[in-house]
Amino acid sequence: MKTLVIVTHPSIETSVINKRWVEELKKYPEKYTVHELHKVYPDGNIDAGKEQQLIESHSNLVLQFPVYWFNCPPLLKKWLDDVFAYGWAYGSNGGDKLKNRKAALAVSAGIKKEDYREEGRYHYTLEHLLSPFETSFLYCKADYRSFFAFYGAENYEPSASELERSAQDYLNFIDNL
């Protein structure tokens, strides 16, 4: 089955990294379903049942987003709260729809990689900042497979070759979940 990529970017049109990743994913519709939350739910009213069915129809789940105030964009948090519901994603009454499903993150981090260290400017690694996602997936008994990241995009414009390499590395990451 295919990989579902939940893309949550508040302004994908002006994005460099996430936009390029989406363009690359869309070249392979037989392998990836790109689901852009801001386009599907511009009003923020999420149809949890529809989203749950979409997840169930895919073998893998990737959440793609820019690191936004050291977290995810608000719409993705709302999506997680609405979709990963008791009785579906976890709980004693069924709650096993994510069990053993491969799940991962793909993030663009505007800050340089060296700033994401204990000794760095912000004192935390990206692994540390993304740990609530890992913990949520583990709580739901999903098979969390870590994350793919592009660092430093806010401080410089990546070259065409860097963008291409990142897009290819991203697809390789997903294909090897």
C-alpha positions in Angstrom: 0.0 0.0 0.0 0.9 3.6 -0.3 2.3 6.2 2.1 0.1 8.9 3.3 1.9 12.2 3.7 0.0 14.8 5.8 1.4 18.1 4.8 0.7 21.0 7.2 2.3 24.3 6.1 0.4 27.6 6.6 1.8 29.1 3.4 3.0 26.3 1.2 3.0 28.6 -1.8 5.9 30.7 -0.3 7.7 27.7 1.1 11.0 26.6 -0.4 11.7 23.2 1.2 8.2 21.9 1.9 7.0 23.0 -1.5 9.8 21.3 -3.2 9.2 18.1 -1.2 5.5 18.2 -2.2 6.4 18.7 -5.8 8.6 15.6 -5.7 6.1 13.4 -3.9 3.4 14.3 -6.4 5.5 12.9 -9.2 4.8 9.4 -7.8 1.1 9.2 -7.1 1.3 5.4 -7.2 3.6 5.5 -4.1 2.5 8.6 -2.1 -0.8 10.3 -1.3 -0.1 14.0 -0.5 -2.8 15.4 1.8 -2.4 19.1 2.4 -4.4 20.1 5.5 -4.5 23.8 4.9 -6.0 23.2 1.4 -8.5 20.6 2.6 -9.5 22.4 5.8 -9.0 26.2 5.3 -11.5 26.8 8.0 -9.8 24.4 10.5 -12.9 22.2 10.7 -11.5 18.7 10.4 -13.6 15.7 9.4 -12.0 13.2 11.8 -13.9 10.2 10.4 -12.7 11.0 6.8 -9.1 11.5 8.0 -9.2 8.2 9.9 -10.4 6.3 6.8 -7.7 8.0 4.8 -5.0 6.7 7.3 -6.6 3.3 7.4 -6.3 3.0 3.6 -2.5 3.5 3.7 0.3 1.4 5.1 2.6 4.3 6.2 2.0 7.7 7.7 4.3 10.7 7.4 3.6 14.1 9.0 5.4 16.8 7.1 5.6 20.3 8.5 7.9 23.3 9.2 9.1 23.5 12.8 6.9 26.3 14.0 7.8 27.9 17.3 9.7 24.7 18.2 6.6 22.6 17.6 4.2 21.9 14.7 1.7 24.4 13.1 -1.5 24.7 15.0 -3.6 23.0 12.4 -1.5 19.8 12.7 -2.0 19.8 16.5 -5.7 20.2 16.0 -5.6 17.4 13.4 -3.8 15.1 15.9 -6.2 16.0 18.7 -9.3 15.3 16.5 -8.1 12.3 14.5 -6.1 10.3 17.0 -9.2 9.8 19.1 -9.9 7.4 22.0 -11.4 4.2 20.6 -9.7 4.7 17.3 -6.0 5.4 17.9 -5.8 4.2 21.5 -7.9 3.0 24.4 -9.4 -0.1 25.8 -12.3 -0.3 23.3 -10.5 -1.1 20.0 -8.2 1.9 19.7 -5.7 0.0 17.6 -5.9 1.6 14.1 -2.3 2.9 14.3 -0.9 -0.3 15.8 2.2 -1.4 13.9 1.6 1.2 11.2 4.9 2.8 10.2 4.9 6.5 11.1 7.5 9.2 10.7 8.1 12.9 10.5 9.5 15.2 7.9 10.4 18.6 9.1 12.0 21.8 7.8 13.8 23.5 10.6 14.7 27.1 9.8 17.4 27.2 12.4 20.9 25.8 11.7 21.6 22.2 12.8 24.4 23.4 15.2 21.8 25.5 17.1 19.8 22.4 17.8 22.3 21.0 20.4 22.5 21.1 24.1 25.5 23.5 23.7 23.7 25.3 20.9 21.8 28.5 20.9 18.5 26.9 22.0 19.9 24.2 24.2 17.7 21.4 22.8 18.2 18.9 20.0 15.5 18.5 17.3 15.1 14.9 18.6 14.2 16.4 22.0 11.8 18.9 20.6 10.1 16.3 18.4 9.8 13.7 21.2 6.1 14.4 21.9 5.3 13.1 18.4 7.4 10.0 19.0 5.7 9.5 22.4 2.3 9.9 20.8 3.0 7.4 18.1 4.4 4.9 20.7 1.4 5.5 22.9 -0.8 4.5 19.9 1.5 1.4 19.3 2.5 2.7 15.9 6.0 1.8 14.6 7.7 5.2 14.9 10.6 5.4 12.4 12.1 8.8 13.4 12.3 11.9 11.3 13.8 13.5 8.2 14.9 17.1 8.6 16.2 20.0 6.5 18.0 22.6 8.7 18.7 26.3 8.3 16.2 27.3 5.6 15.4 30.6 7.3 18.9 31.9 7.2 19.7 31.3 3.5 18.3 30.3 0.2 19.2 26.7 -0.6 20.8 26.1 -4.0 19.0 24.1 -6.6 21.3 21.2 -6.1 20.7 21.3 -2.3 16.9 21.3 -2.9 17.2 18.4 -5.3 19.4 16.4 -3.0 17.0 17.1 -0.1 14.0 16.0 -2.2 15.7 12.8 -3.3 16.9 12.1 0.3 13.4 12.6 1.6 11.9 10.1 -0.9 14.7 7.6 0.0 13.8 8.1 3.7 10.1 7.4 3.1 10.8 4.4 0.8 13.0 2.9 3.6 10.5 3.2 6.4 
